[in-house]
């Protein structure tokens, strides 16, 4: 398995991205020359100055050449060859010796074939019963690859407890470290130092730690050139890729762009339900419960489904489902922890005859649904228009490209960032739901966008030396000069102010600079000795304060999509959402029908009563604006960023009142009543 190189610029901090244009630094600096040294400085009319600034900004809005893909590291060659149809050779003696070194005398069914495929560089799916040694399928290859090439194996694991169990349960001859959210920064740095020094064979980490996201400001894994070669990657708990990646942990969807796949081990252990173990407990309390259960000190535990994943306890005598599972796969995985020692075990499931479990699970599916209008708002935000066609028109004609008839573009994607919290509130979708939609666009065959780790997009610059110091800063800093020039062009004069706020991602994109270089240059303003004179601040500081805020979605996207292409993107996204919803509802209904021995309960048509309650609700909340979908969510008890359960759940007259009724029918009735009341 080869890791993708981390994207880095070869240019120094003061240089510009896109070599071959040495005049760009001069163009950036020329904007600072247009700024007056004092508010009263004369030298031409405002119109002439504005024209000069506009001309300078036109040079700064550079046409972007295509990004060169990062050069992947040299791959780790497979230890053994295979046939043209994927046939593996007979297991050599070296593999059996490694098996004994790990503490085993023989292979269990399925292990030998899986291990030989991985050692032969073949992608491999491993599906074995609980307790049959799926962990050995990545441990033995990791041991041999490290022995031959000092490489490491990556194991992507979803749970902290599962990673800790894997590390503590390794054979003595195998060393591993893990990276997860419960570790402090010094602990993570110490673990990565062991990896760099080649002291470990296995690196376990969560998908968020690898790709960045959901609380991780960026990927903690350094660039591939600073790591030992990666032999292969193992995605532990493989069902998480399909079950958790949509609207829960989108980082699973974002895994593939970070790998050049040449060998992959996919494992599928099972999970079960235990007691007094849930996300509301502290990590120490969860560890205490798990350790007590594993040692036999705790006989019965009730918990969420995540507790049983990777649980290596052979004498579990029973699994009880208090509620119906959402699909057959979940049910099979959750009962798989019982009777691993071959002794009789019992699995029980309690099913509500009136279908309350069905309605409860169905509302969670509707909570992830998105209407077409919301999808369109997101698409417009992501693919905002750019000036590439205007700036690069002559290049297109010279190179023989015709925009309408050639698939090649003049726009090679722009860096965009929009604040997470603001976007969540404006779209009324959870952050995980938005990340899922963005991942769908990244995984589209046309690669509409490229997701980057979240970043802080807003910058606040404060000069304690007053407006004069701000002008001095602009003369030595091209980003600040460009920002001030743009502010003046927009009619906002900062001649009497000492502070400046701007979108650093938008600024760096318009200048053709890398965001990381712009941020680095801005941070250095706080320590530039040339700016210390006359500020009255301690020596070593400049009196310039630079703060970054607004954690934002960060991506590269096209800015020259036609209306037809935008409509196509909207149709694709909404189609994926609808298809996902239909598939989940179909699985839920099939599961319920299989467990339900009686026919479906026939509910009377309460349309008139529902309409009356909708009108009553709109009257009570007449100062607020609702869509039909928002009303249906409230009547189903579905919390959202704009209509949280903490506020609307207090009114039990409406919250969850019509959970047994079809969500889309409720939304349609609510829309009709809203339109009728206008």
C-alpha positions as CSV (number, residue, x, y, z in Angstrom):
1,X,0.0,0.0,0.0
2,X,1.4,3.4,-0.9
3,X,0.4,6.6,0.8
4,X,-0.3,9.7,-1.2
5,X,2.4,12.4,-0.8
6,X,1.4,15.4,1.3
7,X,0.8,18.4,-0.9
8,X,3.6,20.9,-0.3
9,X,4.9,23.9,-2.1
10,X,8.6,24.1,-3.1
11,X,8.5,27.9,-2.9
12,X,9.8,29.8,0.1
13,X,7.5,31.9,2.3
14,X,7.9,35.0,0.3
15,X,7.4,33.5,-3.1
16,X,4.3,32.8,-5.1
17,X,2.8,29.5,-6.2
18,X,3.1,28.7,-9.9
19,X,6.7,29.0,-11.0
20,X,7.6,30.5,-14.3
21,X,6.0,33.9,-13.5
22,X,8.8,35.8,-11.7
23,X,6.9,39.1,-12.0
24,X,4.2,38.2,-9.7
25,X,5.9,39.3,-6.5
26,X,6.4,42.7,-8.1
27,X,2.8,42.8,-9.0
28,X,1.8,42.0,-5.4
29,X,4.1,44.6,-4.0
30,X,3.0,47.3,-6.4
31,X,-0.4,47.4,-4.7
32,X,1.3,48.6,-1.5
33,X,2.9,51.4,-3.5
34,X,-0.6,52.7,-4.3
35,X,-1.5,53.1,-0.6
36,X,-1.0,56.7,0.7
37,X,1.6,57.2,3.4
38,X,-1.0,59.3,5.3
39,X,-4.8,59.8,5.1
40,X,-4.3,63.3,3.6
41,X,-1.6,62.4,1.0
42,X,-2.4,63.8,-2.4
43,X,-1.2,62.7,-5.8
44,X,-4.0,62.2,-8.3
45,X,-7.7,61.9,-8.2
46,X,-9.5,59.1,-6.5
47,X,-10.6,57.8,-9.9
48,X,-7.1,57.5,-11.1
49,X,-6.0,55.7,-7.9
50,X,-9.0,53.4,-8.2
51,X,-8.1,52.6,-11.8
52,X,-4.5,51.8,-10.8
53,X,-5.7,49.5,-8.0
54,X,-8.1,47.8,-10.3
55,X,-5.3,47.2,-12.9
56,X,-3.1,45.8,-10.1
57,X,-5.8,43.5,-8.8
58,X,-6.4,42.2,-12.4
59,X,-2.8,41.1,-12.4
60,X,-3.2,39.4,-9.0
61,X,-6.3,37.4,-10.1
62,X,-3.9,35.1,-11.9
63,X,-5.0,32.4,-14.2
64,X,-4.2,29.1,-12.5
65,X,-2.3,26.4,-14.2
66,X,-3.3,22.8,-13.4
67,X,-2.0,21.4,-10.1
68,X,0.7,18.9,-10.6
69,X,-0.2,15.6,-8.8
70,X,2.1,14.7,-6.0
71,X,4.8,12.2,-6.7
72,X,3.9,8.9,-4.9
73,X,6.7,7.2,-2.9
74,X,8.3,4.1,-4.2
75,X,6.0,1.1,-3.5
76,X,6.9,-1.8,-1.3
77,X,7.4,-4.7,-3.6
78,X,5.4,-7.9,-2.7
79,X,7.4,-10.7,-1.1
80,X,6.0,-13.3,-3.5
81,X,4.8,-13.4,-7.0
82,X,1.3,-14.5,-8.2
83,X,-0.3,-15.9,-11.3
84,X,-2.1,-13.9,-14.0
85,X,-5.5,-14.8,-12.5
86,X,-4.4,-14.0,-8.9
87,X,-3.2,-17.5,-8.1
88,X,-0.8,-17.5,-5.1
89,X,2.1,-19.8,-4.9
90,X,2.5,-22.6,-2.3
91,X,3.2,-21.2,1.1
92,X,6.9,-21.0,1.7
93,X,8.7,-22.2,4.8
94,X,9.4,-18.6,5.8
95,X,5.7,-18.0,6.4
96,X,5.4,-21.0,8.7
97,X,8.5,-19.8,10.7
98,X,6.9,-16.4,11.1
99,X,3.7,-18.1,12.3
100,X,5.6,-19.9,15.0
101,X,7.4,-16.6,15.9
102,X,4.0,-15.1,16.6
103,X,3.1,-17.9,18.9
104,X,0.9,-20.2,16.7
105,X,1.5,-23.7,15.5
106,X,-0.9,-23.8,12.5
107,X,-3.3,-21.7,10.5
108,X,-7.0,-21.7,11.0
109,X,-9.4,-22.0,8.0
110,X,-9.1,-19.0,5.7
111,X,-6.0,-17.5,7.3
112,X,-3.3,-19.0,5.1
113,X,-5.0,-18.0,1.8
114,X,-5.6,-14.4,3.0
115,X,-2.0,-14.0,4.3
116,X,-0.5,-15.3,1.1
117,X,-2.6,-12.9,-1.0
118,X,-1.5,-10.0,1.0
119,X,2.2,-11.1,0.8
120,X,1.7,-11.4,-3.0
121,X,0.4,-7.8,-3.3
122,X,-3.3,-8.7,-4.0
123,X,-6.3,-6.8,-2.7
124,X,-8.0,-9.1,-0.1
125,X,-11.3,-9.3,1.6
126,X,-11.3,-11.4,4.8
127,X,-14.7,-12.5,6.2
128,X,-14.3,-15.0,9.0
129,X,-16.4,-16.0,12.0
130,X,-15.8,-14.3,15.3
131,X,-12.8,-15.7,17.1
132,X,-11.1,-17.3,14.0
133,X,-8.1,-15.0,14.1
134,X,-8.7,-12.2,11.6
135,X,-6.1,-10.1,13.4
136,X,-3.4,-12.6,12.3
137,X,-4.2,-11.8,8.7
138,X,-2.5,-8.4,9.0
139,X,-0.1,-9.2,11.9
140,X,1.9,-11.8,10.1
141,X,2.2,-9.9,6.8
142,X,3.3,-6.8,8.8
143,X,5.9,-8.9,10.6
144,X,7.4,-10.2,7.3
145,X,7.2,-6.9,5.4
146,X,9.1,-5.2,8.2
147,X,11.6,-8.0,8.3
148,X,12.4,-7.6,4.6
149,X,12.0,-3.8,4.0
150,X,11.6,-2.1,7.4
151,X,8.2,-1.0,6.3
152,X,5.0,-0.5,8.4
153,X,1.4,-1.6,8.0
154,X,-1.4,0.9,8.5
155,X,-4.5,-0.3,10.4
156,X,-7.6,2.0,10.1
157,X,-9.7,1.3,13.2
158,X,-12.9,3.1,14.3
159,X,-12.8,2.8,18.1
160,X,-10.3,3.9,20.7
161,X,-11.0,0.8,22.9
162,X,-10.5,-1.5,19.9
163,X,-7.1,0.1,19.1
164,X,-5.9,-0.2,22.7
165,X,-7.0,-3.9,22.7
166,X,-5.1,-4.6,19.5
167,X,-1.9,-3.0,20.8
168,X,-2.0,-4.7,24.2
169,X,-2.8,-8.1,22.6
170,X,0.0,-8.2,20.1
171,X,2.6,-11.0,20.2
172,X,6.0,-10.1,21.8
173,X,7.8,-10.0,18.5
174,X,5.4,-7.4,17.0
175,X,5.4,-3.8,18.1
176,X,2.6,-1.3,17.4
177,X,1.5,2.2,18.3
178,X,-1.9,3.9,17.9
179,X,-3.0,7.5,17.3
180,X,-6.4,8.5,18.6
181,X,-8.3,11.5,20.2
182,X,-7.7,10.4,23.8
183,X,-4.0,11.0,23.5
184,X,-2.3,14.2,24.4
185,X,-0.1,16.0,21.8
186,X,3.2,14.8,23.5
187,X,1.9,11.3,23.5
188,X,1.0,11.5,19.8
189,X,4.4,13.0,19.0
190,X,6.2,10.3,20.9
191,X,4.2,7.6,19.0
192,X,5.0,9.1,15.7
193,X,8.7,9.4,16.6
194,X,8.8,5.7,17.2
195,X,7.3,5.2,13.7
196,X,9.9,7.5,12.1
197,X,12.7,5.6,13.8
198,X,11.4,2.3,12.5
199,X,10.7,0.8,15.9
200,X,7.2,-0.4,15.1
201,X,5.7,-2.6,12.5
202,X,2.0,-1.6,12.8
203,X,0.5,1.9,13.1
204,X,-3.2,2.0,14.2
205,X,-5.2,5.2,13.8
206,X,-8.7,6.4,13.2
207,X,-9.8,7.6,9.8
208,X,-10.1,11.2,11.2
209,X,-6.5,11.1,12.3
210,X,-5.5,10.1,8.8
211,X,-7.6,12.5,6.7
212,X,-8.4,15.3,9.1
213,X,-11.9,16.2,10.1
214,X,-14.6,15.9,12.9
215,X,-12.5,17.7,15.4
216,X,-9.1,17.1,13.9
217,X,-7.8,20.4,12.4
218,X,-5.6,18.4,10.0
219,X,-4.2,15.0,9.4
220,X,-1.7,14.1,12.2
221,X,0.1,11.7,10.0
222,X,3.2,13.5,8.5
223,X,4.1,13.3,4.8
224,X,5.0,10.0,3.3
225,X,8.6,11.1,2.8
226,X,9.0,11.4,6.6
227,X,7.6,7.9,7.3
228,X,8.9,4.4,6.7
229,X,7.5,2.8,3.5
230,X,3.9,1.6,4.0
231,X,3.5,-2.0,2.9
232,X,-0.2,-2.3,3.0
233,X,-3.3,-0.8,4.7
234,X,-5.9,-2.8,6.7
235,X,-9.4,-1.3,7.2
236,X,-10.6,-2.8,10.4
237,X,-14.3,-3.2,11.0
238,X,-15.0,-3.1,7.3
239,X,-18.8,-2.6,7.8
240,X,-18.0,0.9,9.0
241,X,-17.0,2.0,5.5
242,X,-20.6,1.4,4.3
243,X,-22.6,1.9,7.4
244,X,-20.8,4.8,9.2
245,X,-19.5,6.8,6.3
246,X,-22.8,8.4,5.4
247,X,-23.8,11.3,7.7
248,X,-22.0,9.8,10.7
249,X,-18.2,9.6,10.1
250,X,-17.6,10.9,6.5
251,X,-13.9,10.5,7.0
252,X,-14.4,6.9,5.9
253,X,-15.6,8.2,2.5
254,X,-12.4,10.4,2.3
255,X,-10.0,7.5,2.9
256,X,-9.5,6.5,-0.7
257,X,-7.9,9.8,-2.0
258,X,-5.2,9.3,0.6
259,X,-4.0,5.9,-0.7
260,X,-2.6,4.5,-3.9
261,X,-4.0,1.0,-3.4
262,X,-1.7,-1.9,-4.2
263,X,-2.7,-4.2,-1.4
264,X,-5.5,-4.0,1.1
265,X,-6.7,-6.2,3.9
266,X,-10.3,-5.7,4.8
267,X,-11.5,-7.3,8.0
268,X,-15.0,-7.7,9.2
269,X,-15.2,-8.6,12.9
270,X,-18.6,-8.7,14.6
271,X,-20.1,-6.6,17.4
272,X,-22.7,-7.1,20.1
273,X,-24.6,-5.2,22.7
274,X,-23.4,-5.0,26.3
275,X,-24.4,-2.9,29.5
276,X,-23.6,0.4,31.1
277,X,-21.4,1.5,28.2
278,X,-22.3,4.5,26.1
279,X,-20.9,7.8,24.7
280,X,-22.2,9.7,27.8
281,X,-19.6,8.1,30.0
282,X,-16.0,9.3,30.4
283,X,-13.3,7.3,28.7
284,X,-12.0,6.1,32.1
285,X,-15.5,4.8,33.1
286,X,-15.8,3.0,29.8
287,X,-12.4,1.4,30.2
288,X,-13.4,0.3,33.7
289,X,-16.6,-1.3,32.5
290,X,-14.9,-3.1,29.6
291,X,-12.1,-4.4,31.8
292,X,-14.5,-5.7,34.4
293,X,-16.6,-7.4,31.8
294,X,-13.5,-9.0,30.1
295,X,-12.3,-10.3,33.5
296,X,-15.6,-11.8,34.4
297,X,-16.2,-9.4,37.2
298,X,-19.3,-8.0,35.4
299,X,-21.8,-10.5,34.1
300,X,-24.5,-8.4,32.5
301,X,-23.9,-5.1,30.7
302,X,-26.4,-3.0,28.6
303,X,-24.9,-0.6,26.0
304,X,-24.8,0.7,22.5
305,X,-23.9,-1.5,19.6
306,X,-20.3,-0.1,19.4
307,X,-19.3,-1.9,22.7
308,X,-19.0,-5.4,21.1
309,X,-16.7,-4.6,18.1
310,X,-13.4,-6.4,18.6
311,X,-14.5,-7.9,21.9
312,X,-12.3,-11.0,22.4
313,X,-14.4,-12.8,25.1
314,X,-15.3,-16.5,24.3
315,X,-17.8,-17.2,27.0
316,X,-20.6,-14.7,26.2
317,X,-23.7,-16.7,26.9
318,X,-26.4,-14.4,25.5
319,X,-27.2,-11.2,23.5
320,X,-30.5,-9.4,24.1
321,X,-31.9,-6.9,21.6
322,X,-34.2,-4.5,23.5
323,X,-35.0,-2.8,20.2
324,X,-35.2,-4.0,16.6
325,X,-31.9,-3.6,14.6
326,X,-31.9,-1.4,11.5
327,X,-31.0,-4.1,9.1
328,X,-30.0,-7.8,8.9
329,X,-26.3,-7.0,8.8
330,X,-26.4,-5.2,12.1
331,X,-28.4,-8.1,13.7
332,X,-25.9,-10.7,12.5
333,X,-22.9,-8.6,13.7
334,X,-24.5,-7.9,17.1
335,X,-25.4,-11.5,17.9
336,X,-21.9,-12.8,16.7
337,X,-20.3,-12.3,20.1
338,X,-22.4,-15.1,21.7
339,X,-21.0,-18.6,22.0
340,X,-17.6,-18.1,20.6
341,X,-16.3,-21.0,22.6
342,X,-18.6,-23.4,20.9
343,X,-20.9,-23.8,23.9
344,X,-24.7,-23.1,23.6
345,X,-25.7,-19.4,23.7
346,X,-29.0,-17.6,23.4
347,X,-30.0,-14.5,21.5
348,X,-33.3,-12.7,22.2
349,X,-35.0,-9.8,20.4
350,X,-37.9,-7.8,21.8
351,X,-40.1,-6.5,19.0
352,X,-42.9,-4.0,19.5
353,X,-46.1,-5.4,17.8
354,X,-47.3,-2.0,16.8
355,X,-44.1,-1.1,15.0
356,X,-42.8,1.6,17.4
357,X,-39.2,0.4,16.8
358,X,-39.8,0.8,13.0
359,X,-41.1,4.3,13.4
360,X,-38.2,5.2,15.7
361,X,-35.5,3.9,13.3
362,X,-37.3,5.5,10.4
363,X,-37.1,9.0,11.8
364,X,-33.3,8.7,12.0
365,X,-33.3,7.9,8.3
366,X,-35.4,11.0,7.6
367,X,-33.1,13.0,9.8
368,X,-30.3,12.5,7.2
369,X,-32.5,13.4,4.2
370,X,-31.9,16.6,2.2
371,X,-34.3,18.4,-0.2
372,X,-33.3,19.6,-3.6
373,X,-33.4,23.3,-2.7
374,X,-30.9,22.7,0.1
375,X,-28.6,20.7,-2.2
376,X,-28.8,23.6,-4.7
377,X,-27.8,26.1,-2.0
378,X,-24.7,24.0,-1.1
379,X,-23.7,23.6,-4.8
380,X,-23.9,27.4,-5.4
381,X,-21.7,27.9,-2.3
382,X,-19.1,25.4,-3.4
383,X,-18.9,26.3,-7.1
384,X,-19.0,30.1,-6.9
385,X,-18.0,31.7,-10.2
386,X,-14.4,32.6,-10.9
387,X,-12.6,34.8,-13.5
388,X,-10.5,32.1,-15.1
389,X,-12.4,32.2,-18.3
390,X,-11.9,36.0,-18.5
391,X,-8.2,36.0,-17.5
392,X,-7.2,32.9,-19.4
393,X,-9.3,33.4,-22.6
394,X,-6.3,34.3,-24.7
395,X,-4.4,31.3,-23.5
396,X,-7.3,29.1,-24.4
397,X,-7.4,30.5,-28.0
398,X,-3.6,30.3,-28.4
399,X,-3.6,26.6,-27.3
400,X,-6.5,25.8,-29.6
401,X,-9.0,25.0,-26.8
402,X,-12.6,25.8,-27.4
403,X,-14.4,26.1,-24.1
404,X,-17.7,24.9,-25.4
405,X,-16.4,21.9,-27.4
406,X,-13.4,20.7,-25.5
407,X,-13.6,18.9,-22.1
408,X,-10.4,20.6,-21.0
409,X,-11.0,23.6,-18.7
410,X,-9.3,27.0,-18.3
411,X,-10.2,26.7,-14.6
412,X,-8.1,24.2,-12.6
413,X,-9.9,24.6,-9.3
414,X,-9.8,27.3,-6.7
415,X,-9.3,26.9,-2.9
416,X,-12.6,27.7,-1.2
417,X,-13.5,27.8,2.5
418,X,-16.8,28.5,4.2
419,X,-17.4,28.5,8.0
420,X,-18.7,25.2,9.3
421,X,-21.1,26.7,11.9
422,X,-22.5,29.3,9.6
423,X,-23.0,26.7,6.8
424,X,-24.7,24.2,9.2
425,X,-27.2,26.9,10.3
426,X,-27.9,28.2,6.9
427,X,-28.5,24.8,5.4
428,X,-30.0,23.2,8.5
429,X,-27.9,20.1,8.1
430,X,-25.5,18.5,10.5
431,X,-21.7,18.9,9.8
432,X,-21.4,15.2,9.1
433,X,-24.2,15.4,6.5
434,X,-22.5,18.3,4.7
435,X,-19.2,16.4,4.7
436,X,-20.9,13.4,3.2
437,X,-22.3,15.5,0.3
438,X,-18.9,16.9,-0.3
439,X,-17.4,13.5,-0.3
440,X,-19.9,12.4,-2.9
441,X,-18.7,15.1,-5.2
442,X,-15.1,14.2,-4.6
443,X,-15.7,10.6,-5.4
444,X,-17.7,11.4,-8.6
445,X,-15.9,10.2,-11.8
446,X,-15.4,13.8,-12.9
447,X,-13.8,14.8,-9.5
448,X,-15.9,17.9,-9.1
449,X,-13.9,19.0,-6.0
450,X,-11.0,18.0,-3.8
451,X,-11.6,18.0,-0.1
452,X,-8.9,19.4,2.2
453,X,-8.6,19.3,6.0
454,X,-10.7,21.9,7.8
455,X,-8.9,25.3,8.3
456,X,-9.4,28.6,10.0
457,X,-10.5,30.9,7.2
458,X,-10.9,34.4,8.8
459,X,-8.0,36.6,9.8
460,X,-8.0,39.6,12.2
461,X,-5.0,41.9,12.1
462,X,-4.6,44.5,14.8
463,X,-1.8,47.1,14.9
464,X,-1.2,48.6,18.4
465,X,0.8,51.4,16.7
466,X,-2.3,52.8,15.0
467,X,-3.2,53.4,11.3
468,X,0.3,54.4,10.5
469,X,1.7,51.1,11.5
470,X,-1.0,49.3,9.5
471,X,0.2,51.2,6.4
472,X,3.8,50.3,7.2
473,X,2.8,46.7,7.5
474,X,1.1,46.9,4.0
475,X,4.3,48.1,2.5
476,X,6.3,45.1,3.7
477,X,3.5,42.5,3.4
478,X,1.9,41.8,-0.1
479,X,-1.1,40.0,1.4
480,X,-2.0,42.9,3.6
481,X,-1.4,45.3,0.8
482,X,-3.7,43.4,-1.5
483,X,-6.3,43.2,1.2
484,X,-6.3,46.9,1.8
485,X,-6.4,47.7,-1.9
486,X,-9.4,45.4,-2.3
487,X,-11.1,47.1,0.6
488,X,-10.6,50.5,-0.9
489,X,-11.9,49.3,-4.3
490,X,-15.0,48.1,-2.4
491,X,-15.5,51.6,-0.9
492,X,-14.1,50.8,2.6
493,X,-11.3,53.1,3.5
494,X,-9.0,52.0,6.3
495,X,-6.9,55.1,6.5
496,X,-8.1,55.9,10.1
497,X,-8.3,52.3,11.4
498,X,-5.7,50.1,12.9
499,X,-7.4,46.7,12.4
500,X,-8.3,44.6,9.4
501,X,-10.5,41.5,9.0
502,X,-10.6,39.4,5.9
503,X,-11.0,35.9,4.4
504,X,-7.5,34.6,4.2
505,X,-8.4,31.6,1.9
506,X,-10.1,33.8,-0.6
507,X,-7.2,36.3,-0.5
508,X,-4.6,33.7,-1.1
509,X,-6.5,32.1,-3.9
510,X,-6.9,35.4,-5.8
511,X,-3.2,36.0,-5.4
512,X,-2.1,32.5,-6.5
513,X,-0.4,31.9,-3.1
514,X,-0.7,28.8,-1.0
515,X,-2.9,29.3,2.1
516,X,-0.2,27.9,4.4
517,X,2.3,30.4,3.0
518,X,0.0,33.3,3.5
519,X,-0.8,32.3,7.0
520,X,2.9,31.9,7.8
521,X,3.7,35.3,6.3
522,X,1.0,36.9,8.4
523,X,2.1,35.2,11.6
524,X,5.7,36.5,11.0
525,X,4.4,40.0,11.1
526,X,4.2,39.7,14.9
527,X,8.0,39.3,15.0
528,X,9.3,41.3,12.1
529,X,12.0,43.7,13.6
530,X,11.4,46.2,10.9
531,X,7.9,46.9,12.3
532,X,9.0,47.5,16.0
533,X,10.1,51.1,15.7
534,X,7.9,53.6,17.5
535,X,5.3,51.0,18.8
536,X,6.2,51.1,22.5
537,X,6.0,47.3,22.7
538,X,8.6,45.0,24.3
539,X,11.6,44.3,22.2
540,X,11.2,41.3,20.0
541,X,7.5,42.0,19.3
542,X,6.1,44.3,16.6
543,X,2.8,45.4,18.2
544,X,1.0,43.5,15.4
545,X,-1.6,40.9,16.6
546,X,-2.7,38.3,14.1
547,X,-5.6,36.0,15.0
548,X,-7.2,33.3,12.9
549,X,-10.8,32.1,13.5
550,X,-13.9,30.5,11.9
551,X,-13.1,26.8,11.5
552,X,-14.3,26.1,7.9
553,X,-14.8,23.5,5.3
554,X,-11.8,23.6,3.0
555,X,-11.7,22.4,-0.6
556,X,-10.6,23.0,-4.2
557,X,-13.5,23.3,-6.7
558,X,-14.1,24.5,-10.2
559,X,-15.4,28.0,-10.7
560,X,-16.4,27.9,-14.4
561,X,-19.2,25.3,-14.4
562,X,-22.0,26.0,-16.8
563,X,-25.6,26.1,-15.8
564,X,-26.1,22.7,-17.3
565,X,-23.2,21.3,-15.3
566,X,-24.5,22.9,-12.1
567,X,-27.9,21.3,-12.7
568,X,-26.2,18.0,-13.3
569,X,-24.3,18.3,-10.0
570,X,-27.5,19.1,-8.1
571,X,-29.3,16.1,-9.8
572,X,-26.4,13.8,-8.9
573,X,-26.2,14.9,-5.3
574,X,-30.0,14.8,-4.7
575,X,-30.2,11.4,-6.5
576,X,-27.5,10.0,-4.2
577,X,-29.4,11.2,-1.1
578,X,-32.7,9.9,-2.3
579,X,-31.2,6.5,-3.3
580,X,-29.5,6.2,0.1
581,X,-32.8,7.0,1.8
582,X,-34.7,4.5,-0.2
583,X,-32.1,1.8,0.4
584,X,-32.1,2.4,4.1
585,X,-35.9,2.4,4.3
586,X,-36.1,-0.8,2.2
587,X,-33.6,-2.6,4.5
588,X,-35.6,-1.4,7.6
589,X,-39.0,-2.6,6.2
590,X,-37.5,-5.9,5.1
591,X,-36.0,-6.4,8.6
592,X,-39.3,-5.5,10.3
593,X,-41.4,-7.8,8.1
594,X,-39.0,-10.7,8.7
595,X,-39.4,-10.3,12.5
596,X,-43.1,-9.4,12.5
597,X,-45.3,-12.4,12.3
598,X,-48.5,-10.4,12.0
599,X,-49.5,-8.1,9.1
600,X,-48.8,-4.4,9.2
601,X,-51.1,-2.4,11.5
602,X,-53.6,-0.4,9.5
603,X,-53.8,3.2,10.8
604,X,-56.9,5.2,10.2
605,X,-56.6,8.3,8.0
606,X,-56.1,11.2,10.4
607,X,-55.4,13.8,7.7
608,X,-58.0,16.3,9.0
609,X,-56.6,16.0,12.5
610,X,-53.0,16.4,11.3
611,X,-53.9,19.4,9.2
612,X,-55.5,21.0,12.3
613,X,-52.5,20.4,14.4
614,X,-50.2,21.8,11.7
615,X,-52.3,25.0,11.6
616,X,-52.3,25.1,15.4
617,X,-48.5,24.8,15.4
618,X,-48.0,27.5,12.8
619,X,-50.3,29.8,14.8
620,X,-48.4,29.2,18.0
621,X,-45.1,29.9,16.2
622,X,-46.3,32.6,13.8
623,X,-43.2,34.7,14.3
624,X,-41.0,32.0,13.0
625,X,-40.5,30.7,9.4
626,X,-40.9,27.0,8.7
627,X,-40.7,24.8,5.6
628,X,-42.9,21.7,5.2
629,X,-39.9,19.5,5.9
630,X,-39.1,21.4,9.1
631,X,-42.6,20.9,10.4
632,X,-42.5,17.2,9.6
633,X,-39.2,16.9,11.4
634,X,-40.7,18.4,14.5
635,X,-43.8,16.1,14.4
636,X,-41.4,13.2,14.0
637,X,-39.1,14.4,16.8
638,X,-36.1,14.9,14.6
639,X,-33.7,17.5,15.9
640,X,-31.8,19.8,13.5
641,X,-29.3,22.7,13.9
642,X,-32.1,25.3,13.3
643,X,-34.8,23.4,15.2
644,X,-33.1,21.7,18.1
645,X,-34.8,19.3,20.5
646,X,-33.7,21.4,23.5
647,X,-36.1,24.1,22.3
648,X,-38.9,22.4,20.3
649,X,-38.9,19.2,22.3
650,X,-40.3,21.0,25.3
651,X,-43.7,21.4,23.6
652,X,-45.0,17.9,23.8
653,X,-48.2,18.9,22.0
654,X,-46.3,18.6,18.7
655,X,-42.9,17.0,19.3
656,X,-42.9,13.3,18.1
657,X,-46.7,13.4,18.0
658,X,-47.1,11.9,14.5
659,X,-44.0,9.6,14.5
660,X,-46.1,6.6,13.2
661,X,-47.1,8.5,10.0
662,X,-45.2,8.8,6.8
663,X,-42.6,11.6,6.9
664,X,-43.0,12.7,3.3
665,X,-46.8,12.8,3.6
666,X,-46.5,15.0,6.7
667,X,-44.1,17.3,4.9
668,X,-46.5,17.5,1.9
669,X,-49.5,18.4,4.2
670,X,-47.4,20.9,6.1
671,X,-46.3,22.6,2.9
672,X,-49.9,22.9,1.7
673,X,-51.0,24.4,5.0
674,X,-48.1,26.9,4.9
675,X,-48.9,28.0,1.4
676,X,-52.6,28.2,2.2
677,X,-51.9,30.5,5.2
678,X,-50.0,33.1,3.2
